[in-house]
Amino acid sequence: MKSVLRGLVASMGYELCRLSPLEVKDLPKDLPMNYKEAQVYRGLTASGQISLVEARFLMQLVASSDPTRPIVEVGTLYGHSTLVMCLAKPPQQKLLAVDNFSWNSLGISSAVHVAATRQRLAECVNDYGVKIVAKGA
């Protein structure tokens, strides 16, 4: 029965989805969400983001660095700290954002992780001297 239903749904261009128990534990219990809303909520609140206090400290470190020398960030994850550093450095200073993209808090594939991070940092790469180094991906 499941395969017939799955085939019918697929023939209409859809697929059946449900959240795993690991995904459900990250969601607020008092706020009903559909599948798409739950995935967007998880993406926007995923660990790997930095606090404002951490961002300010990171900006101070970057601003005090030698602008003739590159900055190397090891462990880019989704690029949140990369964006902060990009804001704090002169546009001509190089910033290498290095990650092997083998793990992420959302459980997405390495290929999707790299692609999403590249898209997130596209402006930094195109206009502000950032280079993403995907080692092992």
PyRosetta script that sets phi, psi and omega in degrees:
from pyrosetta import init, pose_from_sequence

init()
pose = pose_from_sequence("MKSVLRGLVASMGYELCRLSPLEVKDLPKDLPMNYKEAQVYRGLTASGQISLVEARFLMQLVASSDPTRPIVEVGTLYGHSTLVMCLAKPPQQKLLAVDNFSWNSLGISSAVHVAATRQRLAECVNDYGVKIVAKGA")
pose.set_psi(1, -43.1)
pose.set_omega(1, -179.5)
pose.set_phi(2, -60.4)
pose.set_psi(2, -43.0)
pose.set_omega(2, -177.3)
pose.set_phi(3, -67.3)
pose.set_psi(3, -35.1)
pose.set_omega(3, 177.3)
pose.set_phi(4, -65.7)
pose.set_psi(4, -46.9)
pose.set_omega(4, 178.6)
pose.set_phi(5, -62.7)
pose.set_psi(5, -44.7)
pose.set_omega(5, 179.1)
pose.set_phi(6, -60.3)
pose.set_psi(6, -42.3)
pose.set_omega(6, 178.3)
pose.set_phi(7, -64.2)
pose.set_psi(7, -41.1)
pose.set_omega(7, 178.7)
pose.set_phi(8, -63.7)
pose.set_psi(8, -47.0)
pose.set_omega(8, 179.5)
pose.set_phi(9, -63.1)
pose.set_psi(9, -42.8)
pose.set_omega(9, 179.6)
pose.set_phi(10, -63.9)
pose.set_psi(10, -36.1)
pose.set_omega(10, 179.8)
pose.set_phi(11, -64.8)
pose.set_psi(11, -20.5)
pose.set_omega(11, 177.6)
pose.set_phi(12, -95.1)
pose.set_psi(12, 4.8)
pose.set_omega(12, 177.3)
pose.set_phi(13, 87.6)
pose.set_psi(13, 16.8)
pose.set_omega(13, -179.5)
pose.set_phi(14, -119.0)
pose.set_psi(14, 171.9)
pose.set_omega(14, 170.8)
pose.set_phi(15, -141.7)
pose.set_psi(15, 152.7)
pose.set_omega(15, 178.0)
pose.set_phi(16, -82.0)
pose.set_psi(16, 133.5)
pose.set_omega(16, -178.1)
pose.set_phi(17, -136.6)
pose.set_psi(17, 151.4)
pose.set_omega(17, 169.7)
pose.set_phi(18, -152.0)
pose.set_psi(18, 157.7)
pose.set_omega(18, -179.5)
pose.set_phi(19, -79.1)
pose.set_psi(19, 142.7)
pose.set_omega(19, 175.0)
pose.set_phi(20, -78.7)
pose.set_psi(20, 162.2)
pose.set_omega(20, 176.9)
pose.set_phi(21, -57.2)
pose.set_psi(21, -33.8)
pose.set_omega(21, 177.5)
pose.set_phi(22, -66.9)
pose.set_psi(22, -34.7)
pose.set_omega(22, 178.0)
pose.set_phi(23, -72.4)
pose.set_psi(23, -40.4)
pose.set_omega(23, -178.0)
pose.set_phi(24, -62.7)
pose.set_psi(24, -35.8)
pose.set_omega(24, -176.8)
pose.set_phi(25, -64.5)
pose.set_psi(25, -21.0)
pose.set_omega(25, 179.9)
pose.set_phi(26, -84.8)
pose.set_psi(26, -5.2)
pose.set_omega(26, -174.3)
pose.set_phi(27, -99.1)
pose.set_psi(27, 147.4)
pose.set_omega(27, 175.3)
pose.set_phi(28, -66.2)
pose.set_psi(28, 137.0)
pose.set_omega(28, -175.6)
pose.set_phi(29, -73.6)
pose.set_psi(29, -24.5)
pose.set_omega(29, -173.6)
pose.set_phi(30, -96.1)
pose.set_psi(30, 8.0)
pose.set_omega(30, -176.9)
pose.set_phi(31, -125.9)
pose.set_psi(31, 104.3)
pose.set_omega(31, -179.9)
pose.set_phi(32, -66.8)
pose.set_psi(32, 137.4)
pose.set_omega(32, -179.1)
pose.set_phi(33, -139.0)
pose.set_psi(33, 146.9)
pose.set_omega(33, 170.3)
pose.set_phi(34, -82.9)
pose.set_psi(34, 177.6)
pose.set_omega(34, -175.2)
pose.set_phi(35, -59.3)
pose.set_psi(35, -47.2)
pose.set_omega(35, -178.7)
pose.set_phi(36, -61.9)
pose.set_psi(36, -47.1)
pose.set_omega(36, 179.7)
pose.set_phi(37, -60.0)
pose.set_psi(37, -40.4)
pose.set_omega(37, 179.8)
pose.set_phi(38, -63.2)
pose.set_psi(38, -42.5)
pose.set_omega(38, 179.9)
pose.set_phi(39, -68.2)
pose.set_psi(39, -39.2)
pose.set_omega(39, 177.1)
pose.set_phi(40, -65.5)
pose.set_psi(40, -43.9)
pose.set_omega(40, 177.3)
pose.set_phi(41, -57.6)
pose.set_psi(41, -46.3)
pose.set_omega(41, 179.7)
pose.set_phi(42, -62.3)
pose.set_psi(42, -40.8)
pose.set_omega(42, -179.4)
pose.set_phi(43, -66.4)
pose.set_psi(43, -41.0)
pose.set_omega(43, -178.3)
pose.set_phi(44, -75.1)
pose.set_psi(44, -21.8)
pose.set_omega(44, -177.3)
pose.set_phi(45, -111.6)
pose.set_psi(45, 11.0)
pose.set_omega(45, -176.7)
pose.set_phi(46, -61.5)
pose.set_psi(46, 145.9)
pose.set_omega(46, 175.5)
pose.set_phi(47, -63.9)
pose.set_psi(47, 154.3)
pose.set_omega(47, -175.2)
pose.set_phi(48, 117.8)
pose.set_psi(48, -6.6)
pose.set_omega(48, 175.2)
pose.set_phi(49, -90.7)
pose.set_psi(49, 155.4)
pose.set_omega(49, -179.1)
pose.set_phi(50, -109.0)
pose.set_psi(50, 153.7)
pose.set_omega(50, 179.8)
pose.set_phi(51, -76.6)
pose.set_psi(51, 168.1)
pose.set_omega(51, 177.0)
pose.set_phi(52, -64.6)
pose.set_psi(52, -37.8)
pose.set_omega(52, 178.0)
pose.set_phi(53, -62.7)
pose.set_psi(53, -45.2)
pose.set_omega(53, 178.7)
pose.set_phi(54, -64.8)
pose.set_psi(54, -40.1)
pose.set_omega(54, 179.8)
pose.set_phi(55, -63.4)
pose.set_psi(55, -42.4)
pose.set_omega(55, 178.8)
pose.set_phi(56, -63.6)
pose.set_psi(56, -42.2)
pose.set_omega(56, 178.7)
pose.set_phi(57, -63.5)
pose.set_psi(57, -44.8)
pose.set_omega(57, 179.2)
pose.set_phi(58, -61.8)
pose.set_psi(58, -40.6)
pose.set_omega(58, 178.3)
pose.set_phi(59, -62.5)
pose.set_psi(59, -40.4)
pose.set_omega(59, 177.9)
pose.set_phi(60, -63.1)
pose.set_psi(60, -43.4)
pose.set_omega(60, 178.5)
pose.set_phi(61, -60.4)
pose.set_psi(61, -47.2)
pose.set_omega(61, -178.1)
pose.set_phi(62, -65.8)
pose.set_psi(62, -43.5)
pose.set_omega(62, -179.5)
pose.set_phi(63, -62.4)
pose.set_psi(63, -28.4)
pose.set_omega(63, -179.6)
pose.set_phi(64, -90.4)
pose.set_psi(64, -0.1)
pose.set_omega(64, -179.5)
pose.set_phi(65, -77.8)
pose.set_psi(65, 162.8)
pose.set_omega(65, 178.8)
pose.set_phi(66, -74.9)
pose.set_psi(66, 114.2)
pose.set_omega(66, -175.7)
pose.set_phi(67, -67.4)
pose.set_psi(67, -10.0)
pose.set_omega(67, 177.5)
pose.set_phi(68, -87.5)
pose.set_psi(68, -7.1)
pose.set_omega(68, -178.1)
pose.set_phi(69, -113.7)
pose.set_psi(69, 146.3)
pose.set_omega(69, -179.7)
pose.set_phi(70, -73.9)
pose.set_psi(70, 156.3)
pose.set_omega(70, 172.9)
pose.set_phi(71, -104.0)
pose.set_psi(71, 137.1)
pose.set_omega(71, 177.4)
pose.set_phi(72, -118.5)
pose.set_psi(72, 119.8)
pose.set_omega(72, 176.1)
pose.set_phi(73, -102.9)
pose.set_psi(73, 121.3)
pose.set_omega(73, 178.5)
pose.set_phi(74, -104.6)
pose.set_psi(74, 118.1)
pose.set_omega(74, -178.0)
pose.set_phi(75, 96.0)
pose.set_psi(75, 67.3)
pose.set_omega(75, -175.3)
pose.set_phi(76, -73.4)
pose.set_psi(76, -33.2)
pose.set_omega(76, -176.0)
pose.set_phi(77, 54.5)
pose.set_psi(77, -104.7)
pose.set_omega(77, -179.8)
pose.set_phi(78, -103.0)
pose.set_psi(78, -4.0)
pose.set_omega(78, 176.5)
pose.set_phi(79, 94.2)
pose.set_psi(79, 11.6)
pose.set_omega(79, -178.9)
pose.set_phi(80, -63.7)
pose.set_psi(80, -48.0)
pose.set_omega(80, 179.2)
pose.set_phi(81, -71.6)
pose.set_psi(81, -28.1)
pose.set_omega(81, 176.6)
pose.set_phi(82, -61.5)
pose.set_psi(82, -43.3)
pose.set_omega(82, 177.8)
pose.set_phi(83, -61.4)
pose.set_psi(83, -41.8)
pose.set_omega(83, 178.9)
pose.set_phi(84, -61.7)
pose.set_psi(84, -46.2)
pose.set_omega(84, 179.7)
pose.set_phi(85, -64.8)
pose.set_psi(85, -37.6)
pose.set_omega(85, 178.8)
pose.set_phi(86, -61.5)
pose.set_psi(86, -37.7)
pose.set_omega(86, 177.7)
pose.set_phi(87, -67.7)
pose.set_psi(87, -32.0)
pose.set_omega(87, -172.8)
pose.set_phi(88, -89.9)
pose.set_psi(88, -18.4)
pose.set_omega(88, -175.0)
pose.set_phi(89, -96.5)
pose.set_psi(89, 157.8)
pose.set_omega(89, 172.5)
pose.set_phi(90, -66.4)
pose.set_psi(90, 146.6)
pose.set_omega(90, -177.1)
pose.set_phi(91, -56.6)
pose.set_psi(91, -29.7)
pose.set_omega(91, -177.6)
pose.set_phi(92, -81.8)
pose.set_psi(92, -15.4)
pose.set_omega(92, 179.4)
pose.set_phi(93, -72.8)
pose.set_psi(93, 130.7)
pose.set_omega(93, -179.5)
pose.set_phi(94, -75.6)
pose.set_psi(94, 144.4)
pose.set_omega(94, 175.5)
pose.set_phi(95, -134.7)
pose.set_psi(95, 117.2)
pose.set_omega(95, 177.4)
pose.set_phi(96, -98.1)
pose.set_psi(96, 119.0)
pose.set_omega(96, 179.3)
pose.set_phi(97, -102.1)
pose.set_psi(97, 104.6)
pose.set_omega(97, -171.8)
pose.set_phi(98, -107.3)
pose.set_psi(98, 132.8)
pose.set_omega(98, 174.5)
pose.set_phi(99, -158.4)
pose.set_psi(99, 152.3)
pose.set_omega(99, 174.0)
pose.set_phi(100, -95.1)
pose.set_psi(100, -4.9)
pose.set_omega(100, 175.2)
pose.set_phi(101, 52.1)
pose.set_psi(101, 36.2)
pose.set_omega(101, -179.2)
pose.set_phi(102, -93.0)
pose.set_psi(102, -14.0)
pose.set_omega(102, 179.9)
pose.set_phi(103, -142.4)
pose.set_psi(103, 146.3)
pose.set_omega(103, 170.8)
pose.set_phi(104, -156.0)
pose.set_psi(104, 155.4)
pose.set_omega(104, -175.0)
pose.set_phi(105, -71.7)
pose.set_psi(105, -12.5)
pose.set_omega(105, 179.8)
pose.set_phi(106, -93.5)
pose.set_psi(106, -11.0)
pose.set_omega(106, 179.1)
pose.set_phi(107, 72.9)
pose.set_psi(107, 22.5)
pose.set_omega(107, 177.7)
pose.set_phi(108, -83.8)
pose.set_psi(108, 162.0)
pose.set_omega(108, -179.1)
pose.set_phi(109, -66.2)
pose.set_psi(109, 158.7)
pose.set_omega(109, 177.3)
pose.set_phi(110, -57.9)
pose.set_psi(110, -41.9)
pose.set_omega(110, -178.7)
pose.set_phi(111, -61.9)
pose.set_psi(111, -44.4)
pose.set_omega(111, 179.3)
pose.set_phi(112, -69.2)
pose.set_psi(112, -39.3)
pose.set_omega(112, 178.6)
pose.set_phi(113, -58.7)
pose.set_psi(113, -49.0)
pose.set_omega(113, 179.0)
pose.set_phi(114, -61.8)
pose.set_psi(114, -47.0)
pose.set_omega(114, -178.0)
pose.set_phi(115, -61.1)
pose.set_psi(115, -43.3)
pose.set_omega(115, -179.8)
pose.set_phi(116, -66.2)
pose.set_psi(116, -41.2)
pose.set_omega(116, 179.8)
pose.set_phi(117, -66.9)
pose.set_psi(117, -41.7)
pose.set_omega(117, 176.9)
pose.set_phi(118, -60.2)
pose.set_psi(118, -42.2)
pose.set_omega(118, 179.0)
pose.set_phi(119, -65.8)
pose.set_psi(119, -43.1)
pose.set_omega(119, 179.9)
pose.set_phi(120, -60.6)
pose.set_psi(120, -35.6)
pose.set_omega(120, -175.9)
pose.set_phi(121, -102.3)
pose.set_psi(121, 12.2)
pose.set_omega(121, -174.7)
pose.set_phi(122, -55.3)
pose.set_psi(122, -45.0)
pose.set_omega(122, -180.0)
pose.set_phi(123, -63.9)
pose.set_psi(123, -40.6)
pose.set_omega(123, 177.9)
pose.set_phi(124, -61.8)
pose.set_psi(124, -43.0)
pose.set_omega(124, -179.6)
pose.set_phi(125, -67.9)
pose.set_psi(125, -45.7)
pose.set_omega(125, -175.5)
pose.set_phi(126, -71.3)
pose.set_psi(126, -34.5)
pose.set_omega(126, -169.8)
pose.set_phi(127, -122.5)
pose.set_psi(127, -11.5)
pose.set_omega(127, -170.2)
pose.set_phi(128, -132.4)
pose.set_psi(128, 27.1)
pose.set_omega(128, 171.1)
pose.set_phi(129, 71.0)
pose.set_psi(129, 24.0)
pose.set_omega(129, 177.9)
pose.set_phi(130, -95.9)
pose.set_psi(130, 137.5)
pose.set_omega(130, 175.3)
pose.set_phi(131, -126.2)
pose.set_psi(131, 126.9)
pose.set_omega(131, 176.5)
pose.set_phi(132, -89.5)
pose.set_psi(132, 125.4)
pose.set_omega(132, 178.2)
pose.set_phi(133, -112.4)
pose.set_psi(133, 105.6)
pose.set_omega(133, -178.0)
pose.set_phi(134, -97.3)
pose.set_psi(134, 89.7)
pose.set_omega(134, -179.6)
pose.set_phi(135, -87.6)
pose.set_psi(135, 124.2)
pose.set_omega(135, 177.1)
pose.set_phi(136, 87.5)
pose.set_psi(136, -2.6)
pose.set_omega(136, -178.6)
pose.set_phi(137, -92.3)
pose.dump_pdb("model.pdb")
